[in-house]
């Protein structure tokens, strides 16, 4: 009888201990949410030291929705909407967050792009995502591979001359790329040596299409030329034109410039 009673006391004690721990974890999560709401950077840094790698923190939850899971070395507080905090109890009894999921906030267009290219995968923790986004070499790789190729395909097709008394230099450009390039992204300069030149805003040009730009000068001998300059940055062009099909990040990891090897 005493043995049964002892087991009952132990079971009750364990239940109380578990309940106490669960309450403590929930309270810690609530305090962390309050610190974020109040923009209390000192408290946030103390409770979640690695949150310094986040561009922005976002944490909303309903108190009654919290649940706690005990794992090998951490307690995971599930907040709802696929968000959670991984909390570690240190040897001195202090609680601190060692990782999270869905708490670091990023612009939606960047996250959509990252998911499509494989740069980020669903299920990654916040700190893993932050580490991925810190690898900006990937964007440089994509810009060089895709936008660099696109820019090289907008070319001067030919120069022609006409006119009596006045020489007209006509430069024809053609779009050999697969993209319809907006005129706002480039400009064309037509010149006769360095004596006469004129720069034009680009025109919207479809794949395979030609556009002409002309320069009129006084009678002269020699030949004119034309050049194309993209006025938008590679990053802007990448965001505007590139449509990922998936696996781009894996390709990058196999490339010589990857710093993830």
N, C-alpha and C positions, 0 to 999 in steps of 0.2 A: 504494500500500500504506500509506504514511504517513497519507494522507487518511482511509482506512478506520479506521486505528488511532486517529486523533484523534477521529473521530466516536464510536468505541467508548468512549474515555476520557470524552468529554463525556456520553454516555448514562449511563455508570456513575456519574459524578459527580452528575448530575441525580437518578438513582435514590437515591443515598445521601443527597442533600440532602432529597429528598421523604420518605424514611424517617426521617431525623433530625427533620424538622419534625413529622411525624405522631406520632412518639414524644413529642416535646415537648408537643404539644397534648393527647395522652392523659394524660400525667403531670400537666399543669395541671388537667385535669378531675378526676383522682383527688385531687389536693391540695384542690380546691374541695369535693369530696364529704366529705373528711376534716374540713375546716373546719366544714362544716354539722353533721356528726356530733358534733364536739367543741364545737359552739356557740361557735366562735371568731369573735365579731362583728368584731374588728379585721381579721382575715384576709379574712373574707367581704366587708367593705366595700372593702378594697383590691382584691380580685380582681373584684368585681362591684359597683361603686359604686351603680348604680340598684336594687340589691336592697332598698334601704331602702323602696321602694314596696310591697314584699310584706308581707302579713300573716304569712306563714309560708313557709319554704322546705322543700322535700322533694326529696331526691335519693338514689336507690338505683340502683345498677347493678352488673352483673357485669363485671369488668375485661376479660375476653376478648371482650365484646360490643361494645366501643367501636369506632367507625369515624369517619374524618375526611374531610370534603369541603372542598375549597378553592374558595372563591367569589371574586367580584370584589375585595372588600375585607376579607373575614373568612374565618376557618376555622370550620366547623360541626362540632362533635363530637356525633355521634349516640350517645345513651346507651342507647336501647332504650325500648320502651313509649311511642313517640311523644314522647320527651323529647330535648332537644338544648340545646347551649350555642353561642352565636355569639361567637367569640373574635377580638379585634382585636389586632394587633401594632403598638404605637405606634412613633413615630420613635426613641425611646430604647431600643427593644427590649423594653419591658415588655409583658406580656400582660395583657389585662383582658377581662372578659365585657361585651359591649355589649347583649345581649338573650338571651332563652332561650325555650324552649317546654316547658310542662308542669312547670316547677320551682316556680313560685309555687303555693301550696296554699290552697284555699278550702273552706268547708263545702260538702258535696255538694248540699244542698238549695238553696243560693244559686246554685251553678253550674247546676243543672238548671233553675231558674227563669230565669236569665240566658239560657241557650241557647234555651229555649222562647219567650221574648219577643223574641229577636233582639238583646238587649242585648249579648250576646257571641256570636261565631260560632266554630265549629270552625276551627282553623288559625290563629287569632290568636296572636300572640306574647304572652309574659307581660307585657311592659310595656304593650302595647296593651290587654290585659284589665284591668290595674291602672288605666289611664287611664279605661276605661269605668266601672269600679266607683267611681271617684272622683266620677263625675257622679251624685250622690245626688238631683238635681232630678228625675230620671226616676221614682224611687220616689214622690216627692211628687206628681208628675203622675198616676201610676197611682192613688194613694190618693184624690186629689181626683176623678178621673174615675170610678172604679169603686166605691170604698168610700163616697165622699161621696154617690154616687147611691143606693147600697144603704141607707145610714143615713136618707136622706130618704124612703125608701119604707116605713119602719116608723113608722106614724102613729097618732095618737089618732083612732079612728073616730067615737066619740061618748061623751057623758056622759048617764047617766040617773039618776033619783032615785026612791026608794021608801021605805016604812016609815011607821009611826004611832008617835009618841012619840020615835022615833029616826030620824034621817035617814040613809039609805044612799046614798052617792054611788058609782056604778059606772062606771068608765072602761073602755071597750072599745078595744083597739088591734088593728090589722090589719097583716099583712105583705103589702105590695104588690110586694115585690122578687121576684127569681127565686131567691133563696137561702133555705135553711132556716137560720134564725138561732138560735144557741144562747142559752139563757137566761142563761148565764154571761157573755155579752158586753154585756148591757144591764140597766138597772133602770127601774122606773116609779114616779113619785111622783104620788099623788092628794092633792089638798088642797082645803080650803074657805078661800078667801082665804089669809091667813098665820096664821090662828088654829089650824087643825087640818090636819095633813098626815101622810102615812105613805108610806114608800118601800119598795117590794117588789123582791126579786130577780126578774129576768125569767124567762120560761118559754120552753122550746124552741117555736118557732113556724114552721110550714111556710108556703111561698108561698100566699097567699090565705086563710090561717087567721086566726081571731080569738081573742084572749085577754082575759079580764076581770079587773080589779083593783078592790076595793071599800074604801070608807072609811065607818065609822059615826060619826056625831056627834050631839050633842044637837039638839033642834029648832032650826032656824035658817032665816032667809030668805037668798035670794041663790043664787048658782050656784057649783058647784065646778069644778075643772079638773084636768088631768093632763098630765104631761110625761114624755118618754122621754130617758134619757141613756145613751150607750154608755160602758161602763166599760173596754173594751179599746181600746188605741191603734189608730190607723189602720194602722200597720205590722203589728200583730198580726192585725188583721182582714184585711189584704191577704194575709198568708201563709196564713191559715186558709180564706178563702173564694174568693179569686180564682184562676181556672184559665185561664192564658193560652192563646190559640189560635194565636199567632204573629203577628209584624208589629207588636206593640205599641211596640217601640222606634222603628220607622220612623215610626209615627204621632206619637210624641213629638217626633221630629226636625222634623216639619212643624208642630209646635205653637208658639204665640207664646212660651212660656216656655223653650223649649230653649236651652241655652247652648252648643250645638254648631254653631250656624250660622256 
